[in-house]
Amino acid sequence: MTDVPMPGLDRLLVACEKYPVQAHIRKPWGGAPTAGTLLLGRPLDPMLAAFYSRLGGLHLDFKLFVEPCDEQVNGILLANEEVQPYWPEPFRSLLIFGRQEALAYRYATVPSLADARGFQPVVEVDPYEDIYAVPVASNVDRFFDAYARYLELIYETPELRDNPDSRPLFPNEVPEIIAADRALMGMLVDGRFDFLMFQEGVEARRVNEEIREWIARLRAVSV
């Protein structure tokens, strides 16, 4: 499925050329894992496989880092090996493919929520205190599309473009972009991500309430 269309990725690469966002692109590798390949027991998403058939990795100087996978380093395998001994289930069953540079936030696909085509939704994992994950996109290409829309928002809005300190954070502070993914919103409303968002225990109550408030913002802008 290396010929899977990825208009979202194309939109992101165009945005990087249009705006002052430096993109570091690694060359693709013929030995990159293909769709369904098991990485530490988790199947590689077909869209992620399609990404690695085109690029060996992607690093934007706007905090987005997609793990490399080329002749020099299998970064996607290393990224998952790094956290697997420490993350509890169900987070250990996620497949990490990217991160926010210099921070512990990770972007991962959710193999257990794959659709009939094998496409997996994307979540952002916050492992800092009470580990949890929030949904970001219904599939990998919609993730790239959302990030492209985020760059467009920043650079097409003068007060954001000219004042970096006022820029919203992705994804939590751009609910209108995340909510534009109607398939994702359907999964969210159906409670498909609840097992990753809401944790048990007294210490998790604050986080659970923050997540509920964020979901409310998403639903408000998706109407």
N, C-alpha and C positions, 0 to 999 in steps of 0.2 A: 504493500500500500504506500510505496514511496511517492506515488503520483497524487496523493491526497491534496486537493486544493487548499491553500492556506492564504486567503485574502487578508486575514488579520495580520499575519507576519509580513506580507507585502506592504500593508498600510504602515506598519511600524518602521520598516526599513525606509520607506518614502519619507516618513516624518523625520527620521534621523538625518536624511539628506537635506530636507527643507529647513529644519531648525538647527540652532547651534548645539546639537547633541552629538558628541563623538561616539561612534559605534566601532568597537573592536570585534572584528569577525574572524573566526578561525576557519581554515579550510576543511571541507568535509573529508571524512575518512571512509574508505570502502569497507572497513571492518566494523563500522558502527553497528550497534544492535538493531535488529529489525523488529517490526511489530509483533508483540506477543512474547518476545524473548524474556526469560525470567531473570530478573536482577534481584538477588537475595530472596528469591521465591515470589517476587511480584512481577506481573506481566507488564512489559513496556507498552505504553499507550501508542496506538497507531499514528496519531498526529505528532507525538513527540518523536517517533521513529522517522516520520516524514521530515520533521525539522532537522534531525541529525543527518538525513540524506542530502540536505541542502547546505547546512552550515555545521562546522565542527564546534561551534560555541558562539555565544554572543554576550558582549559586555558593553553596556551603555554607561557613560560617565554621569548618568542620571540615576544611579543607585541600583539599576537592574543588572543582575548577573545570571546568565543561563549557563549551567555547568558545561564545561568543555567535554568533548568526546572525540578525540582524534588520535593520530599515531603517537602523540607524545604523552597523553594522559587520558584516562577514563574517569573524568571528573564526576560523572553522574553516579558511577559505582562507588567512588571514594566518599562522596557526600552522604550516601546512604549507609555505608559502613561506619561512618563517623558517629551517626546518631543512633543506630540500631541498638547498641548495648545499653543506651541510657533512656530512650523514650519508652514509655509504657504503651501497651495496647489501649485503644486501637490505632494510635499514632505511628507505631512501629510498622504498621501495614501500609502506610502511605509510601509513595515513591517520589522522593525529592528530585527536582530538576533545576531549581534556581533559588535565588536568595536576594535579599536586600544587602547591598555591599556594606561591609563593616558592621553589620548587625546580625543578630541571631535569627531573625525572621526568615522562614523558608517557604518557598512555593513548591507545592507537591500535587501530584494527581492522586485520585482516590480509586484504586482498582475495584473495590467492592461496589462502587456506584457506576460502573461502566454501562453504557447503553448497548443496544443490540449490535451496533457496529464495533463495539469495543472502545469507543471514545470515552475517556474518563474526565470528570469535572476537576477543576483546580481549586485548591484552598491555600490560604496563607496560614502557616503554623506559627503561633506565638509560644515559645517554650520558656519564656523568662521566669514566670512564677508558677501559676497553675496552668499547665500546658493546655492549649485549646487551639482550634482551627476555625477560620471563618471562610465561607465560600466566596470565590472571586470570579469564576467563569464556568460555564457549562462544558467547556472543552479547552484544550490547549490553544487552539487558534483564536477562540474568543478571548482568551487571556491576553494574547498579543494584541488583538484588536482593542481591548480595554486600555492597555498601556499606551497604544498609539493615540487613542482619544484623550487620554490623560495629558500626553505631550501637547496635543493640539489645544487643549484647554489652557495649559500654561502659557504657550507662546502666542495664542490668539487673544489673550486677555491682557491688555497693557499693564494693569496693576499687578498681575502675577508675573508677567514676563520681566518686568523691570525691578521687582522687589522679591528676591528669592525667599526672604524670611516670611512672606505672606502666602507662600504656595501651600496648597493642601497636600496632605499625605495620601499616598496610594496604598491600599484601596479604601481605608476607613473613612477618609474625609471627602470622597467623591462618590457618594451613593447614587447620584444620577447616572454615572457611567456604569456602575455595577448593575444597577436595576434595569438598564437597557437590554440586558441579556434575559429575554423572557423565559427561555428554557431553564436558566438558572433559578429565576424567581419561582417558577413552577415547582422545582425540586425543593426550594427553600420552604415554600408554603406547605408542601406535603410532609415536611419534617425529615427529609432524607439526610440532612446534615446534623441533626440534633445530637447524634452520638459523638460527634467531634466538637460541638460547640459547648454543650452544657455538661458541666462536671458536678459530681456529688461532693458534699461536705460543706462545713461552715465557711471555710476559707475561700471557697469558689463562689459564694453568693454575690460578691461585688462584681466579679467577672461576668457571671450569668446575667446580672442586671444590665451591665454595659452592653452585652450582646443583644439582649432584648431591645434596648433602645436603638441599637444600630439596625436591627431588623425592621423596627418601626419606621426608621428614616427611609430604608429601602422601599418598603411598601408604600410610603407616602408619595415618593417620587415616581413610582411605577404605575400609578393610577392614570 
